[in-house]
């Protein structure tokens, strides 16, 4: 019976492997390394129960070889006829793609890091930041009693200065009415001189060394133990490699080639300094341009402190002007049961007991979403206005369809949460769940071969046609590989065809 098995990457161990190591497939790899590339290895039981436990492997070679014959010995292939095989140019790139594969999965969940929120044990948001977006920026809140309830009284934008210190940049103070609803805000940013200090760390490698920056406290990895996946962002990376006649450097995608001479150390130190400054300027670009009004890099003073001839710490000094501002929130109606406010769109809040129904109306149409009925309308207004969950009543909830954080998206997104107890606070890592088409690594066809050219079914030493196992169409090939097997002679033959 002919069938098609779609191969897709799998996080779980399976009976199909993509790009396995050559030594796990071949009994003897002398002279074959970088020449033969195992592309898919699978247990024969995937194709037919009678071949359960037998390992079969599709192997890529240069196109000047259309057929290879192997003897199956103790679960590995022994190449039978000596062939004039040329080296594979793409071997190094493909060799790092080892993974397990699964079959017949057309949709997958893609989990991406969004942000990290830190709450008090009482459930109030203390600060929120993201090390995927604005990695050295976070927003902090303070709280006080307003009309008998605990409400946020300030919202402060902070930037990381290094050495565990944060800069309080702009501070927004909230003004509330007698009924506890937000009425307006005042913003104050004092004029000041600012110094940011970055620590450069070094790690030796087999072929050279890597320079990287000491991460800020909120750069710790976000880990989903259930999925076994870690989400991290490398903010600065400079990889230096020794070559036979010189050296080269990979500076986050920029490649530099150098010579072996008396100025190697000086040249490499200068590259680290220049690259670190460019990275700093990009990292803080929004803060420098819009808050500090700096568009000329020369207005930033740079002090490099060296150790053993290389940058150890780099200090950036610049100034920010004073700035003040006010904001007013307009209401058409407000009570403990219903609120209508204007903020870009018109928002209507209705407290229905077990939930709060929020309706957003603007020129693009009308959208609705709901919040927990445990919130008051005063709290709901604050959360929508600042697009943050300032209180969190249900820390056991794993996923929600979210519109609060994505008010202007066409469709809501699904959020997934990971919770960590950190001293007297609770850290909530927010992840975005996206359902997307699975990326396939090819297809296995069984039953009978679909030849691209003429029928090339191989015969065994007795002259009998060998039994067809499967054919592989793979994203890394422009042709098709066919595998055949002789149980009597323990032979495996692979045929390559292309149009």
N, C-alpha and C positions, 0 to 999 in steps of 0.2 A: 504494500500500500504506500503510495507516494504521499509525503507530507513535507511541510516547510516549517523549520524551527527558526524563529527570529532571535538572534543573539543580542543581549543587552547587558551592560555592566551591572554587577550585583554586589551589594555590600556583604552578603552572606556567602559562606563557602558553598560551592556547588561542584558538580561533576564535569564542568566545562571551564577551562582556563584560557585566558587570552594572553598571548606572548609569554609562555612559560620559559624558564631557563633552558638553554640548549642542553646542558648536562643532565637535565631531568628527562630528556627525550631520547638522547643518543647514547649508545653504549661506548662509543669512542668519538671524541670531539677533536682529536688532533688534526689540524689543518682545516677544520670546518668552522671554527669560530669566526664570526663576522662574515661568513660565507652562506651558511644556512640559518634561516630565521624561523623558528617555530612560531606560528601565528595563532593557531587554535589547537588545544589538546583536550580530548574528551574521552570519557568512559564509554565503551561500545554499547553499554546498556541504554544509553541515551537514544540510540538509533534502533537497536533490536535487543530483546531480552537474551537471545542466545549468545550475544557478545558481551554480556555483563562481566565486568572485571578486566576486559582487554583494553589497553590504552591505544588510542589512535591519534595521530598528530598530522595536521596540515603544515607543511614546511615551505616557506617562500625561498626561491632561488632566482638568480638572474634569468631573463627570458630566453637566453640561448640554450637552456636545458628544458626540454618538454616532458621528460619522464625520469623518475628516480625509483629505484627498487631497494627495498629494505628487508632484512630478516628480523623477525620479532624475537628478541632474546631477553628473558627475565624482565619484561615490561618496558624494554627500550628498543630503539631501532639500531640496526647495524647496516650501514650503507654497503651495498654489495658491489656494484661496478664502480671503479674509479672514474670520476668525471672531472673535466676541466672547468671548475667552477670559479667564476669571477667574484670579487668582493662586493658585498652589497653596500651601496653608498648611503642608504637610509637606515642602516642597522642601528647606529648609536641612538638615533631619535626614537625608533620604535622599541628599543630594548627596555625602556623605562616604563612601558605601558602595561606591565603585568597586573592582571586582575582576574577575578572570577566572573563568569558570565551566567546569565539565566536565559530562559526561553519564553517567548510569547508574552512579553510585558510591553504594552504600548503606551501606558501613562505612568509617570512617576511623580513623587512629591519632591520638590526642590526646597530645602530649608536654607534660608539665608539670614544672617545676623542683622538685627535692626538697631537695638540700643540696649543699654543697661540702666535700670531704675533702682534706686536704693530707698527702701521704706523703713520707717520706724516700726517697732513692734506693735504700736497702736494703729498702724496702717496708713500713715501720712507720708507722702513723697518728700524725701529729703534732698536728693539731687538726681539728675538724669543726664546721661552723656552717652556718646557713641564713639567706639574706637574704629568704626568703619567709615563714619562721616564726622568731620570736625573732631579729629582724634584728640586734640588738646583743649577742647572746650566742653564745659558742662553748665547746667543750670541748677542753682540751689534755691531752696525755699525755707522761709521761717514762718512760724505760726503763732497766732494769738487768739484770744477770745473776742468774738464779734457777735453781738446780740445773743449771747448765751451759747454760742457754738464755736468750736475751734475751726478757724479759717486761716488761709495763708495771708500774711501781712506784707511780705517782701518776696521778690523774685530777682535773683542776682545772677548775671552772666559771668562765669569765671573762666580764666585761661591758666593753663599750667605753666609755672615759671621755672620748674626744675627744683631739685633738692626737696621734694615733698611739699612745695609751697604753691598756693593758688592765688591769682590776682582777681580781686573783686572789681570787675570792669564797670558795667552799667547796672545800677540797682533800680528796680521798679517798685514803688510803694503803692499799695492798693488802698483806695478810699471806698468805704461801704456806707450805705444808707442805714437808717434806723431799723429797717426791716431785714438787714443782713445781706442785701444784694449789692454786688459790685456796681459802683457808679462811675468811677474814673481811676486813672493811674497818673503818677508822676514819675519821671525818669531822671536820674542824676548820674552823670559820669564825671568824676573829678579830673582836673588836669594833673598830669603826673609824668615823671620819668619812669620807664619800665626797663627791667633787665631780665632777659630769659637766658637760663643756663642749660646747655645740653651736654651730657656726658657721652663720650665716644668710647665704646668697648671694642675689644679685639679678640678674635678666636683663630688659632692656627688650624690650617687644613692640610691635607696630604700634599697639595700642590701649591700652597701659598698661605693666605690668611684672608679673613673677612672682617671688615669694620662695620659696626652697627651702633645705633644710639640706644642709650639706656631708656627703657620705656617708662611712660608715666604710670602712676598707680592704677589708673583705670584701663590700661592696655592688657590686663590679664586675659588669658584665653577664655572664650565662651565654649563650653564643652557640652555636647548632648550625649550622655553616657548610653542612652538607649539605642541611639543610632551609631554610636562609635565614631562620631565625626567631630572634629575640632575646627572652629571657625576663628581665624586669626588674621591680622593685617600686619605685614612687615613694613613699618614706616620708613626705614632707611636701611639700605644694604649696599655695601661696596665690596665686591669680591675680586681679589687680586690673585692671579695665577702665574706661576713660574713656567716659562717656556724654554725650549732648547737654546734659542738665540735671543731671548729677551723675556718680556712679561706682557700680560694684558690685564685689563680691568673691566668688570661689568658693574656699572653704576646705575642700578635700577633700569636697565635697558640701554644705557649709553655705553658704547664699547670704545676703549682706549688701548692703543698698543704702544709699548715702550721698549727702550733698548737697555742692554746690560752695560752700564757705565758707572762712573763715580757719583752720579747724581740720582741714582735709583730711589733712595730713601727720601730725598728732598722732593723728587717729582711725585712720588706716591703720597707723601704727606700733604703736598699742595692740592692734589686731586681730592683727597678726603675733605680738606678744608673747604674747597670750592663747592664740592657736591653737597656737603652738609649745609652750607649757607643757602644754596639753591633750594634744597629740600625744606629748610626752615621757612624761606620766603613763600614757597608754595603752600606749606602747611598752615601758615598764619595769614595767607593772602587776604581773606575777607576781613579779618581783624585789622590788619595793617592799612588796607585801602579804605574801608568804610568807617571804621571806628577811629583810627589814628590819622586818617587822611594822608597816608604815605604812599606815593606812587613811584618815588625814586629810591632805588635800593641804596644809593649813596647816603641817604639820610639815616641809615642804620649803622651804628658803630659796632665793629666786630673785633673782639679780643680773643685770640687763640692761645690757650695755655698748653704747652707741650710736655710730653713725658717720653723719654727715650727717642726723641726726634719726631714723634707723631702727635697729632692733636689729642689732648686728654679731655679738656673741657673747652667749650666755645661759648662765649658770652655775647649776647646781642643786646644793645642798648638803643632805645628810641623813646620818643615822647608822644603823648596823646593829649589832645585839647579837652577842655571842659565842655560838656554838652548837657542840656536840660530839655525836657519835653513833657507834654501833658497829653492825656487821652481821655475821651469821654465815651461811655457806653450808653446808647440810646434805647429806651424801652417804649413800646407802644402800650404794653399792659404787663403788670407783674403782681403776682400773689403767690401764696404757698401751693396753689393748685395749677396755676397756668401763668406762663410768662411768654411774652412776645418781644424779642429784641432784634435790633439791627446791628450787624457786624459783617460787612461785605454782602452777606445774604440776609434774609429775614428768617430767624429761627423761632419756632414755636415749641415750648416745653409744656407737656401736660402730664401731671403726676396721676397715674392710674392705680396707685396702691402698690402692686407687686412690680411695676415697671414705670419708667419715665419714657414717654414717646416724644421723640425729637423730630420735628419736620423742618427741613431746610428748603427754602424757595429762593430762586434767582432766575436770571434770564435764560438759563440752560434747562430749567425744569424744576421738578420737585422730588426730593429724596426724603426717606424716613429711616430712622434707626432708633434703637431703644437702649436705655441704661437701666441698671438695677434700681428697683424701688427703694433700696436702702439709702440711696442718696437723697438729699433735699434738693429742691430746685435751685437754691442758692449755690450749692456745690456743683450741680450740673452746669449752671451758667459758667462758673469758673473753669471747669474742665473743657467745655467746648471752646470758650474764648482762648484758652492757652493750649488747647489740643494735647492735654496730658491727663493721665489718670492720677489726680492729686490725692485721692483716697482709693484704697483697694479693699473691698469687703470679702472677696471670695478668693483666697490664695490657693484653693484647691482646683480652681478651674483651669484646664489645660489649654483650651482653644476658644477663641471667640471670633466671630465675623465682625470686623472692626470698621466703623465709619468715623469714629471720633478722631482718630489720628490721621484719617485720610478723607477729610471733608470734601475735597474737590476731585477725588477720583471717581470715574464712572461706575466702577464696581467696588464693593468692599473687599478687603483682603482678610485672609485667615491668619491669626497670630497664634503662636505656640510659646509657652512660657517655661523657663527653668528657674527654680528657686533655690537659693543658697542662704543659710543662716551665717551671718558674718558679725560675730560679737552680739551687740544689742540691736542690730538692724537686719533687714531681709533684703537680699539682692535678687532682683528679678531680671533675668536675661530675656529679652523679647526677640523672637524669631518670626520671620515671615514665611508662610507656607504657600508655595506656588505649584499648581498642578500643570505639568507641561508634557509634551510629547517626548517619549524616551528616545535617547540617542542610541542607535543600533550599531553594533560592530559587525554586522553581516547576517547571512542566513545559511543554514544547513538544509540541503534538500536530500531526501532519502527516497527509497523505492526503486527508481531507475534513473540513470543519468540523462540530463538534457544537454546534449553535445552542442558546443558552439561551432565546431567544425565537423569532421567525419567521426564515425564510431572508432574509438581507439581502445576498446576494452582489452586489457592485457591478458595474456595466457600464462598459466603456471608451467613448470618444467615438464609436465605430462601432456602439455598442449591443450589443457582444459581452460575455458574462460574463468577468470577469477571473479569472485562475488563482489558486487558493488556495495560499498559501505555508505558513502555520502559525498556530496559535492559542496564546496564552499564558495560563496560569493562574498567578498569582504571589502570593507571601505578602504583598506590599504592596498587593494589590488585593482588592476584594470582588466583582469581576466578571471578564469574560474579554475579551481583545483578539484580533481576527482580522486577519491581513494578507493582501492580495490584490495581484497584480502583472500588468501588461500590458507584455509585452516590446516590442510594436510601438510603443506610445505612451510607453514608459518611465515608466509611472505606477505608484504604490504607493498603495493605499487601506487605511486602518485603520478597523475597525468595533468599537465597544464595546457590550457587552451585559451586563446583570446581571439576576438573578431578582427 
